[in-house]
Amino acid sequence: MTENWSKAVQSFQGMDLGAIGGSLPGVGAKQPDIRFAPDKLQALQQQYLQDAVGMFSHGFSAPSTADKRFSGEAWGSNPVAAYSAAVYLLNARTMMGLADAVEADAKTRSRIRFAVEQWMAAAAPSNFLAFNAEAQKKAIETKGESIAKGMQNLVHDLRQGHVSMTDESLFEVGKNVATTEGAVVFENAFFQLIEYKPLTAKVYEKPFLLVPPCINKFYILDLQPENSLVRYAVAQGHRTFVVSWRNPDASMATATWDDYIEQAVIKAIAVTREISGSPTINALGFCVGGTMLGTALAVLAARGEKPVASATFLTSLLDFTDTGILDVFIDEAFVQYREKEMGKGGLMKGQDLASTFSFLRPNDLVWNYVVGNYLKGETPPPFDLLYWNSDSTNLPGPYYAWYLRNTYLENNLVKPGKATVCGEKVDLNKVDMPVYIYGSREDHIVPIGGAYASTQVLPGKKRFVMGASGHIAGVINPPEKKKRSHWIRADGKLPKTQAAWLEGATEYPGSWWTDWAAWLKSHAGKQIAAPKTYGKGKYKATQPAPGSYVKAKA
């Protein structure tokens, strides 16, 4: 056992992190000299030997684990499979422990840990038919039909270019997702503006504009009637508009960040004002849409314009100090590579972006479906959110390159005057308006600390609310479901860190939507008669919602 331990350490020190991490920046070009903290290494060795002895003393029995990959009955009734799972779990724990014991700066440790996580997730015995007891049992019970079906699923996914997370044939945009009634009232090369039909006899005088992320389709905010944030806003009496981004093709290969701010976000604000006749509007930005909205508001402020009365930021980053696991991908070499590759023109393929986000949670969003689809021959159940997740979008290369450098790498948006957008120096200190800031506690895309950091950047009156769950499930949480919970600090204080804020916060059951709705209502003005038609003047309905842009595939 001691010999095995020594070989494991030597293997870790000599492994090709570039191969494990794939395109992980900073890893592979020059292999780091891996050294371990002696005390941690000794503790790991003792734990490894203790666990190994315990495993052998129990013989070929199923491991005691909550890991759902090995929790099925078939694993316990198959001694070889049970043993392979136990050995794998022991080695996985040890490898992760070794990653944490590396003596290096925090970023290097994070990169090594990420690479090892990817390696261990891929190497799980559950991913191979020769070791997966459940898949073997199903093959016997179905007389090989599950294997045949698995091969059909594999061929299907190879043709479509991505692993199926749901039965995509059961969904159609505009038919059973993105179904809230409305019409396209404006479009240009970047977006279509959708106005939704009022559900109330009166609406608030200040219209409401939603800016979703352009790295995804907007209908995450309008999946089904019962979980649609768009429909909820309409039902609350808001005259609601949504930006539906165009899925970029070769004609948009030179589009820049400035183009998206000027010709999309700022234009959408202006058109919404013109149609409604209101001098000011309320706006919401979700994820990257929030970053873009904040940038647009700073540009407008620099021009002496304040057309937005209040802003909501959902799981958005303005201060990119805390970017969580995504930080492992960002360094000067990686950004320079992307700038040379597509900074002057080109497209960042949607499937590449989707794969990157999936591998942030490899067991849940990659290998789980590999096992189910191909080894067991199963068809994943219908799930609107996962259908949306697979409906990827491209990004123009220059837009993407600017975003990488000025946010994730250099964090320029929070440095007054450092970034120039649309000819104006960006200064978020001038974005002085009431804001509602929401963050999800388990968000792996926008860490809760990163979402909270906006409270320290924006100067206006602020309300911060934290919800349970992750980046999507935390946001799409309608009150009727009575799921999850949210946290609010009654005294309204916003200390420097989210941890300090949480010490004085109170947990409330259910969705945060009702709290947000009450806040938005207080900034929406008086109620007026709901409009009878879409648009106004030169802005006329041209096609029914959800429009044509959202239906274009990457």
C-alpha positions as CSV (number, residue, x, y, z in Angstrom):
1,M,0.0,0.0,0.0
2,T,2.9,2.4,0.8
3,E,4.3,1.6,-2.6
4,N,1.0,2.4,-4.3
5,W,0.8,5.7,-2.4
6,S,4.3,6.7,-3.6
7,K,3.4,5.9,-7.1
8,A,0.2,8.0,-6.8
9,V,2.2,11.0,-5.7
10,Q,4.8,10.5,-8.4
11,S,2.0,10.2,-11.0
12,F,0.3,13.4,-9.8
13,Q,3.6,15.3,-9.9
14,G,4.4,14.0,-13.4
15,M,1.0,14.2,-15.0
16,D,0.3,16.4,-18.0
17,L,-2.0,19.0,-16.7
18,G,-2.4,20.4,-20.2
19,A,-3.8,17.1,-21.3
20,I,-6.1,16.9,-18.4
21,G,-7.3,20.5,-18.6
22,G,-7.7,20.6,-22.4
23,S,-7.4,24.2,-23.4
24,L,-6.8,25.4,-19.8
25,P,-4.8,28.6,-20.2
26,G,-1.5,28.8,-18.5
27,V,-1.3,25.0,-18.1
28,G,0.5,22.8,-20.7
29,A,2.8,25.5,-22.2
30,K,5.0,25.3,-19.2
31,Q,4.5,22.5,-16.6
32,P,4.5,23.8,-13.0
33,D,6.9,22.4,-10.5
34,I,4.4,20.7,-8.2
35,R,5.4,20.6,-4.5
36,F,3.2,19.6,-1.6
37,A,2.8,20.9,1.9
38,P,4.6,18.3,4.0
39,D,2.0,18.2,6.8
40,K,-0.9,17.9,4.4
41,L,0.9,15.2,2.5
42,Q,1.5,13.2,5.6
43,A,-2.1,13.5,6.7
44,L,-3.3,12.4,3.3
45,Q,-1.0,9.4,3.3
46,Q,-2.2,8.3,6.7
47,Q,-5.9,8.7,5.6
48,Y,-5.2,6.9,2.3
49,L,-3.7,3.9,4.1
50,Q,-6.5,3.8,6.7
51,D,-9.2,4.0,4.1
52,A,-7.5,1.4,1.9
53,V,-7.2,-1.1,4.9
54,G,-10.9,-0.5,5.7
55,M,-11.9,-1.1,2.0
56,F,-9.9,-4.4,1.8
57,S,-11.3,-5.6,5.2
58,H,-14.8,-5.2,3.8
59,G,-14.0,-7.3,0.8
60,F,-16.0,-7.0,-2.4
61,S,-18.9,-5.0,-1.0
62,A,-20.6,-1.8,-2.2
63,P,-19.1,1.4,-1.0
64,S,-21.0,3.4,1.6
65,T,-21.5,6.6,-0.4
66,A,-24.1,9.2,-1.2
67,D,-22.7,9.5,-4.7
68,K,-25.6,8.9,-7.0
69,R,-23.4,7.4,-9.7
70,F,-22.9,4.3,-7.5
71,S,-26.0,4.3,-5.3
72,G,-28.1,1.9,-7.4
73,E,-28.9,-1.6,-6.2
74,A,-26.9,-3.2,-9.1
75,W,-23.6,-1.8,-7.8
76,G,-24.1,-3.6,-4.5
77,S,-25.0,-6.9,-6.0
78,N,-22.0,-7.0,-8.4
79,P,-18.8,-7.5,-6.4
80,V,-16.5,-6.4,-9.2
81,A,-18.4,-3.3,-9.9
82,A,-18.6,-2.5,-6.2
83,Y,-14.9,-2.9,-5.8
84,S,-14.1,-0.7,-8.8
85,A,-16.4,2.0,-7.4
86,A,-14.7,1.8,-4.0
87,V,-11.2,2.0,-5.4
88,Y,-12.2,4.9,-7.7
89,L,-13.8,6.9,-4.8
90,L,-10.7,6.3,-2.6
91,N,-8.4,7.5,-5.4
92,A,-10.6,10.4,-6.3
93,R,-10.6,11.7,-2.7
94,T,-6.9,11.3,-2.6
95,M,-6.2,13.1,-5.8
96,M,-8.4,16.0,-4.8
97,G,-6.6,16.1,-1.5
98,L,-3.3,16.2,-3.3
99,A,-4.6,19.1,-5.4
100,D,-5.5,21.0,-2.3
101,A,-2.1,20.2,-0.8
102,V,-0.1,21.8,-3.6
103,E,2.1,24.7,-2.5
104,A,1.3,27.4,-5.0
105,D,-0.6,30.6,-5.4
106,A,-4.4,30.4,-5.2
107,K,-5.0,30.6,-9.0
108,T,-2.5,27.8,-9.7
109,R,-4.2,25.6,-7.1
110,S,-7.6,26.4,-8.5
111,R,-6.4,25.4,-12.0
112,I,-4.9,22.2,-10.8
113,R,-8.0,21.3,-8.8
114,F,-10.2,22.0,-11.8
115,A,-8.0,19.9,-14.1
116,V,-8.0,17.0,-11.6
117,E,-11.8,17.3,-11.2
118,Q,-12.2,17.0,-14.9
119,W,-9.9,13.9,-15.0
120,M,-11.6,12.2,-12.1
121,A,-15.1,12.9,-13.5
122,A,-14.1,11.4,-16.9
123,A,-12.4,8.3,-15.3
124,A,-15.3,7.2,-13.2
125,P,-16.1,3.5,-13.7
126,S,-19.8,4.4,-14.2
127,N,-18.8,5.9,-17.5
128,F,-17.8,2.6,-19.0
129,L,-20.0,-0.3,-19.9
130,A,-17.4,-2.8,-18.8
131,F,-17.7,-1.5,-15.2
132,N,-21.2,0.0,-15.0
133,A,-23.3,-2.6,-13.2
134,E,-26.6,-0.8,-13.8
135,A,-26.0,-0.6,-17.6
136,Q,-25.0,-4.2,-17.7
137,K,-28.1,-5.3,-15.8
138,K,-30.3,-3.3,-18.1
139,A,-28.6,-4.8,-21.2
140,I,-29.4,-8.3,-19.8
141,E,-33.0,-7.5,-18.9
142,T,-33.7,-5.9,-22.3
143,K,-31.7,-8.6,-24.2
144,G,-29.4,-6.1,-25.7
145,E,-32.0,-3.6,-26.7
146,S,-30.7,-0.9,-24.4
147,I,-27.2,-1.2,-26.1
148,A,-28.8,-0.9,-29.6
149,K,-30.8,2.1,-28.4
150,G,-27.7,3.6,-26.9
151,M,-25.9,3.4,-30.2
152,Q,-28.9,5.1,-31.9
153,N,-28.7,7.9,-29.4
154,L,-25.0,8.2,-29.9
155,V,-25.4,8.5,-33.7
156,H,-28.2,11.0,-33.2
157,D,-26.1,13.2,-30.9
158,L,-23.1,13.1,-33.2
159,R,-25.3,14.4,-36.0
160,Q,-26.8,17.2,-34.0
161,G,-23.4,18.1,-32.5
162,H,-24.1,17.9,-28.8
163,V,-25.2,15.5,-26.0
164,S,-28.9,15.4,-25.6
165,M,-30.0,16.6,-22.1
166,T,-33.7,16.3,-22.9
167,D,-36.0,15.1,-25.7
168,E,-35.6,18.1,-27.9
169,S,-38.2,16.9,-30.4
170,L,-40.9,17.7,-27.8
171,F,-40.2,21.4,-27.8
172,E,-40.7,24.2,-30.3
173,V,-40.0,27.9,-29.7
174,G,-43.3,29.8,-29.9
175,K,-45.4,26.6,-29.5
176,N,-44.7,25.3,-26.1
177,V,-41.9,27.6,-24.9
178,A,-41.7,31.4,-25.3
179,T,-45.5,31.5,-25.6
180,T,-46.4,34.8,-23.8
181,E,-48.6,36.8,-26.3
182,G,-46.9,39.8,-27.9
183,A,-45.4,41.2,-31.0
184,V,-42.1,42.4,-32.5
185,V,-42.3,46.2,-32.7
186,F,-38.7,47.0,-33.8
187,E,-35.7,45.2,-35.2
188,N,-32.2,46.0,-36.5
189,A,-29.1,43.9,-37.2
190,F,-28.6,43.1,-33.5
191,F,-32.0,42.5,-31.8
192,Q,-35.8,42.4,-32.1
193,L,-37.8,44.3,-29.5
194,I,-40.8,42.4,-28.3
195,E,-43.8,44.2,-26.7
196,Y,-46.2,42.0,-24.7
197,K,-49.9,42.2,-24.6
198,P,-51.2,43.6,-21.3
199,L,-53.0,41.2,-18.9
200,T,-54.5,44.0,-16.8
201,A,-56.9,46.9,-17.7
202,K,-54.4,49.4,-16.4
203,V,-50.6,49.5,-16.6
204,Y,-48.0,51.5,-14.9
205,E,-46.9,54.6,-16.8
206,K,-43.2,53.7,-16.8
207,P,-42.7,50.7,-19.1
208,F,-40.4,47.8,-18.2
209,L,-37.5,46.6,-20.4
210,L,-35.7,43.3,-19.9
211,V,-32.2,42.8,-21.3
212,P,-31.3,39.1,-21.2
213,P,-27.8,37.7,-21.8
214,C,-26.8,37.6,-25.5
215,I,-24.9,34.3,-24.8
216,N,-28.3,32.6,-24.5
217,K,-31.8,32.9,-25.9
218,F,-34.1,35.3,-24.1
219,Y,-36.8,32.7,-23.5
220,I,-35.2,31.5,-20.3
221,L,-37.3,34.3,-19.0
222,D,-40.4,32.9,-20.7
223,L,-40.3,29.1,-20.7
224,Q,-43.8,28.1,-19.7
225,P,-46.7,30.3,-18.5
226,E,-46.3,29.0,-14.9
227,N,-42.6,29.9,-14.6
228,S,-42.3,32.9,-16.9
229,L,-40.8,36.0,-15.4
230,V,-42.0,37.9,-18.5
231,R,-45.6,36.9,-17.9
232,Y,-45.3,37.6,-14.2
233,A,-44.2,41.1,-14.9
234,V,-47.1,41.6,-17.4
235,A,-49.5,40.2,-14.8
236,Q,-48.3,42.7,-12.3
237,G,-49.4,45.6,-14.6
238,H,-46.1,46.5,-16.3
239,R,-46.0,47.4,-20.0
240,T,-43.3,44.9,-20.7
241,F,-40.6,44.8,-23.5
242,V,-37.9,42.3,-24.0
243,V,-34.7,42.4,-26.1
244,S,-34.5,39.2,-28.3
245,W,-30.9,39.0,-29.5
246,R,-30.0,37.9,-33.0
247,N,-28.0,34.7,-33.2
248,P,-24.8,36.0,-34.9
249,D,-23.7,34.7,-38.3
250,A,-20.9,35.6,-40.6
251,S,-22.5,39.0,-41.3
252,M,-21.9,40.0,-37.7
253,A,-18.4,38.7,-37.4
254,T,-16.9,42.2,-36.8
255,A,-19.5,43.4,-34.3
256,T,-18.0,45.0,-31.2
257,W,-19.0,45.5,-27.6
258,D,-19.6,49.2,-28.5
259,D,-22.0,48.1,-31.2
260,Y,-24.0,46.0,-28.8
261,I,-24.2,48.8,-26.3
262,E,-25.1,51.6,-28.7
263,Q,-27.1,49.8,-31.3
264,A,-28.9,47.3,-29.0
265,V,-29.1,48.3,-25.3
266,I,-29.2,52.0,-25.7
267,K,-31.4,51.7,-28.8
268,A,-33.9,49.4,-26.9
269,I,-34.1,52.0,-24.1
270,A,-34.8,54.7,-26.6
271,V,-37.5,52.8,-28.6
272,T,-39.2,51.7,-25.4
273,R,-39.5,55.3,-24.3
274,E,-40.8,56.4,-27.7
275,I,-43.4,53.8,-27.9
276,S,-44.7,54.3,-24.3
277,G,-44.3,58.1,-24.4
278,S,-42.7,58.0,-20.9
279,P,-39.6,60.1,-20.4
280,T,-38.1,57.3,-18.2
281,I,-38.4,53.5,-18.0
282,N,-37.5,50.7,-15.6
283,A,-35.0,48.2,-16.8
284,L,-33.7,44.8,-15.9
285,G,-30.4,43.0,-16.9
286,F,-29.8,39.3,-16.4
287,C,-26.3,37.8,-16.3
288,V,-24.2,39.4,-19.1
289,G,-27.3,41.4,-19.9
290,G,-26.8,43.1,-16.5
291,T,-23.2,43.9,-17.3
292,M,-24.3,45.4,-20.6
293,L,-27.1,47.3,-19.0
294,G,-24.7,48.8,-16.4
295,T,-22.3,49.7,-19.2
296,A,-25.1,51.4,-21.2
297,L,-26.3,53.4,-18.2
298,A,-22.7,54.6,-17.6
299,V,-22.4,55.7,-21.2
300,L,-25.8,57.5,-21.0
301,A,-24.8,59.2,-17.8
302,A,-21.5,60.4,-19.3
303,R,-23.7,62.0,-22.0
304,G,-25.8,63.7,-19.4
305,E,-28.8,61.4,-20.0
306,K,-30.8,59.5,-17.4
307,P,-33.6,57.7,-19.2
308,V,-33.8,54.8,-16.7
309,A,-35.6,55.4,-13.5
310,S,-34.6,52.2,-11.8
311,A,-32.5,49.1,-12.7
312,T,-32.6,45.5,-11.6
313,F,-29.5,43.3,-11.8
314,L,-30.1,39.6,-11.7
315,T,-27.0,37.4,-11.1
316,S,-24.9,40.0,-12.9
317,L,-21.2,41.1,-12.6
318,L,-20.1,44.7,-12.7
319,D,-17.1,44.2,-10.4
320,F,-15.2,41.1,-11.7
321,T,-13.0,40.6,-8.7
322,D,-14.8,37.4,-7.7
323,T,-15.6,35.4,-10.8
324,G,-15.5,31.9,-9.2
325,I,-14.4,28.9,-11.2
326,L,-14.4,30.8,-14.5
327,D,-11.2,32.5,-13.3
328,V,-9.2,29.4,-14.1
329,F,-9.7,30.1,-17.8
330,I,-8.5,33.7,-17.7
331,D,-4.9,35.0,-18.0
332,E,-3.0,37.3,-20.3
333,A,-1.9,34.5,-22.6
334,F,-5.4,33.2,-23.1
335,V,-6.9,36.6,-23.7
336,Q,-4.1,37.5,-26.2
337,Y,-4.8,34.2,-28.0
338,R,-8.5,35.0,-28.3
339,E,-7.7,38.5,-29.5
340,K,-5.4,37.2,-32.2
341,E,-7.8,34.5,-33.2
342,M,-11.0,36.6,-33.4
343,G,-10.4,40.1,-32.1
344,K,-10.6,41.6,-35.6
345,G,-13.4,39.3,-36.8
346,G,-14.9,35.9,-36.5
347,L,-17.4,34.0,-34.3
348,M,-17.1,32.4,-31.0
349,K,-19.2,29.3,-31.6
350,G,-22.2,28.7,-29.4
351,Q,-21.5,25.1,-28.9
352,D,-18.0,25.9,-27.6
353,L,-19.5,28.2,-25.0
354,A,-22.1,25.7,-24.1
355,S,-19.5,22.9,-23.6
356,T,-17.4,25.2,-21.4
357,F,-20.4,25.9,-19.1
358,S,-21.4,22.2,-19.0
359,F,-17.9,21.1,-17.9
360,L,-18.1,23.4,-15.0
361,R,-20.4,20.7,-13.6
362,P,-19.2,17.6,-15.5
363,N,-20.9,14.9,-13.5
364,D,-24.3,16.6,-13.7
365,L,-24.2,18.2,-17.1
366,V,-22.0,15.8,-19.2
367,W,-21.3,12.3,-17.9
368,N,-24.8,11.8,-16.4
369,Y,-26.2,12.1,-19.9
370,V,-23.4,10.0,-21.5
371,V,-24.3,7.2,-19.1
372,G,-28.1,7.5,-19.5
373,N,-28.2,8.1,-23.3
374,Y,-25.5,5.7,-24.5
375,L,-24.8,3.1,-21.9
376,K,-28.4,2.6,-20.8
377,G,-30.1,3.6,-24.0
378,E,-32.5,5.9,-22.2
379,T,-34.2,9.0,-23.7
380,P,-33.9,11.9,-21.2
381,P,-37.2,13.2,-20.0
382,P,-38.7,16.5,-21.3
383,F,-37.4,19.5,-19.5
384,D,-37.9,23.0,-20.9
385,L,-34.9,24.5,-19.1
386,L,-32.5,21.9,-20.5
387,Y,-34.0,22.4,-24.0
388,W,-33.2,26.1,-23.6
389,N,-29.7,25.2,-22.3
390,S,-29.0,23.2,-25.5
391,D,-30.3,26.0,-27.8
392,S,-26.9,27.7,-28.1
393,T,-25.9,31.1,-29.6
394,N,-22.8,32.4,-31.2
395,L,-20.9,35.6,-30.2
396,P,-19.1,38.0,-32.5
397,G,-15.3,37.6,-32.0
398,P,-14.5,41.3,-31.3
399,Y,-17.3,41.6,-28.8
400,Y,-16.1,38.5,-27.0
401,A,-12.4,39.6,-27.0
402,W,-13.3,43.0,-25.6
403,Y,-15.4,41.4,-22.9
404,L,-12.7,39.0,-21.8
405,R,-10.0,41.7,-21.5
406,N,-12.0,44.5,-20.0
407,T,-14.0,42.5,-17.5
408,Y,-12.6,39.1,-16.5
409,L,-8.9,40.0,-17.0
410,E,-8.5,43.7,-16.2
411,N,-11.8,44.5,-14.4
412,N,-11.9,47.9,-16.0
413,L,-15.6,48.7,-15.6
414,V,-15.1,49.5,-11.9
415,K,-12.1,51.7,-12.6
416,P,-13.5,55.2,-13.3
417,G,-12.4,56.3,-16.8
418,K,-10.4,53.2,-17.5
419,A,-12.7,51.7,-20.2
420,T,-14.0,53.7,-23.1
421,V,-17.3,52.6,-24.6
422,C,-19.1,54.3,-27.4
423,G,-16.7,57.2,-27.1
424,E,-17.4,57.8,-23.5
425,K,-15.4,57.1,-20.3
426,V,-17.2,54.5,-18.2
427,D,-17.8,55.6,-14.6
428,L,-20.3,53.5,-12.7
429,N,-20.2,56.1,-9.9
430,K,-22.4,58.2,-12.2
431,V,-25.1,55.5,-12.5
432,D,-27.1,57.1,-9.7
433,M,-30.6,55.5,-9.5
434,P,-32.5,53.0,-7.3
435,V,-31.3,49.5,-8.0
436,Y,-32.4,46.0,-7.0
437,I,-29.6,43.5,-7.0
438,Y,-30.2,39.8,-6.8
439,G,-27.7,36.9,-6.4
440,S,-28.1,33.1,-6.1
441,R,-26.4,31.4,-3.2
442,E,-25.1,28.4,-5.1
443,D,-24.4,30.2,-8.4
444,H,-21.3,28.8,-10.2
445,I,-21.4,31.3,-13.0
446,V,-21.8,34.5,-11.0
447,P,-20.7,33.7,-7.4
448,I,-22.8,35.3,-4.7
449,G,-19.9,37.5,-3.7
450,G,-19.5,38.7,-7.2
451,A,-23.2,39.6,-7.5
452,Y,-23.1,41.3,-4.1
453,A,-20.1,43.4,-5.1
454,S,-22.3,45.6,-7.3
455,T,-23.7,47.1,-4.0
456,Q,-20.3,48.6,-3.4
457,V,-20.0,50.1,-6.9
458,L,-23.3,51.7,-7.7
459,P,-24.0,55.0,-5.8
460,G,-27.9,55.0,-5.7
461,K,-30.3,53.6,-3.2
462,K,-29.8,49.8,-3.3
463,R,-31.7,46.7,-2.2
464,F,-29.9,43.4,-2.2
465,V,-31.6,40.0,-2.0
466,M,-30.1,36.5,-2.0
467,G,-32.0,33.5,-3.3
468,A,-31.3,29.8,-2.8
469,S,-30.1,27.5,-5.6
470,G,-28.0,28.4,-8.7
471,H,-27.6,30.7,-11.6
472,I,-30.9,29.6,-13.4
473,A,-33.0,27.8,-10.8
474,G,-32.5,30.5,-8.3
475,V,-33.8,33.2,-10.7
476,I,-36.6,31.2,-12.4
477,N,-38.5,30.6,-9.1
478,P,-42.2,31.6,-9.4
479,P,-44.1,32.2,-6.1
480,E,-46.8,29.7,-6.9
481,K,-44.3,26.8,-6.7
482,K,-43.5,27.7,-3.1
483,K,-39.9,26.4,-3.5
484,R,-36.6,27.5,-2.1
485,S,-36.2,30.6,0.0
486,H,-34.6,34.0,0.0
487,W,-32.7,36.3,2.4
488,I,-33.3,40.0,3.1
489,R,-31.7,42.3,5.5
490,A,-34.3,44.4,7.2
491,D,-32.0,47.2,8.3
492,G,-31.0,47.8,4.6
493,K,-27.3,47.9,5.5
494,L,-24.8,46.9,2.9
495,P,-21.4,46.1,4.5
496,K,-18.3,45.5,2.3
497,T,-18.8,41.8,2.0
498,Q,-21.7,39.4,1.3
499,A,-20.6,37.3,4.3
500,A,-21.0,40.3,6.6
501,W,-24.3,41.2,5.0
502,L,-25.6,37.6,5.6
503,E,-24.9,37.9,9.3
504,G,-27.7,40.4,9.6
505,A,-30.1,38.9,7.0
506,T,-33.3,36.9,7.6
507,E,-34.4,33.9,5.6
508,Y,-37.9,33.8,4.2
509,P,-39.6,30.9,2.6
510,G,-40.5,30.9,-1.1
511,S,-39.6,33.1,-4.1
512,W,-38.0,36.5,-4.1
513,W,-40.2,37.5,-7.0
514,T,-42.9,39.0,-4.7
515,D,-40.3,41.2,-2.9
516,W,-39.0,42.4,-6.2
517,A,-42.5,43.1,-7.6
518,A,-43.3,45.3,-4.6
519,W,-40.0,47.2,-5.1
520,L,-40.6,47.6,-8.9
521,K,-44.1,48.8,-8.3
522,S,-42.8,51.6,-6.1
523,H,-40.7,52.9,-9.0
524,A,-43.3,52.5,-11.8
525,G,-45.4,55.6,-11.4
526,K,-49.1,56.0,-11.6
527,Q,-51.4,53.6,-13.4
528,I,-52.9,54.5,-16.8
529,A,-55.2,52.7,-19.3
530,A,-53.5,49.7,-21.0
531,P,-52.7,50.3,-24.7
532,K,-55.1,48.7,-27.2
533,T,-52.4,48.0,-29.8
534,Y,-48.7,47.2,-30.0
535,G,-46.2,49.9,-30.7
536,K,-46.8,53.5,-31.7
537,G,-46.3,55.6,-34.8
538,K,-43.5,54.2,-36.9
539,Y,-43.1,51.3,-34.5
540,K,-45.7,48.8,-35.6
541,A,-46.2,45.1,-34.9
542,T,-44.4,43.2,-37.7
543,Q,-44.7,39.6,-36.5
544,P,-46.0,37.8,-33.4
545,A,-43.9,37.0,-30.4
546,P,-41.4,35.4,-30.0
547,G,-40.2,36.7,-33.3
548,S,-37.8,35.2,-35.8
549,Y,-34.4,36.0,-34.3
550,V,-34.9,33.6,-31.4
551,K,-35.6,30.7,-33.8
552,A,-32.3,30.9,-35.6
553,K,-29.9,28.1,-34.7
554,A,-26.2,28.5,-34.0
